């Protein structure tokens, strides 16, 4: 049975409470058409640029530490990298039009790829992947946009199960576009304007219904951020509820269009098509 939190979500946004204002500090990076970004626990940023088919590694001061890519099928090349996920050791890139996930070490040295689109087992096939994340146990979850489902593989790339597909009942996915994983190994899937939550075993846990046209979802530690093209909402999962507050900045006219956003060590990072804008929390 689906747990409908529409009322809870409505209460969170009606009479919307505002988080403290963030003050613009500086911008870093230079991209053609950035599509996603993430940050690892060491404070290293990774950015996918679908305009150049490249992945960039930056520190938070904007120093470009490395980049790899370019259009192609070879190892380390991409055809529309859609999303990036980083843990302390590895970086996973959803190489959308090549129908594969590429894994790199933290210094963007190629390690391996996972491609199953031509597998004899239809249960493990995926195409046009849009996200790939790993759990604390090392399991790899892939958002398969071609079949509108999620696939789970173990640490060695062996298929375990798929879920969220047309036979998923109340928690079937309709238009999944991005996925994140929580410290508790729950998966939050952006599905249209809603968020569907699964546990690590593929069981549907919850659905958060929204009235916003959502562009992106990020989750760093317990800070869950959603954004449309011109608005950012934030919730801390430690609270045990899905109450969101709107993030305010002192330069709202410069925000749109927002590609993605994340919160790390008290600073707000906003990804735009050509750069990352960095904000610090305003002092009371």
Protein Blocks (a to p, Z undefined) as FASTA:
>chain_A
ZZdfklmmmmmmgopacddddddfbdedjdfbdcbdcddfkopacdddfklopacdddfk
opafbdcededjbehiaehiabdcddfkbccdddfknopacdddfkopafbdcdfklgcb
lklgcehifbdcddfkopacdddfklopaddddfkopafbdehiaknojmlcfbdcbdcd
dfkopacddehjbccdddfkopafbdcddfbdcfbdcdehjaccdddfkbccdddfklop
acdcddddfklmlmpccfbdcdeehiacdddfkbccddddddZZ
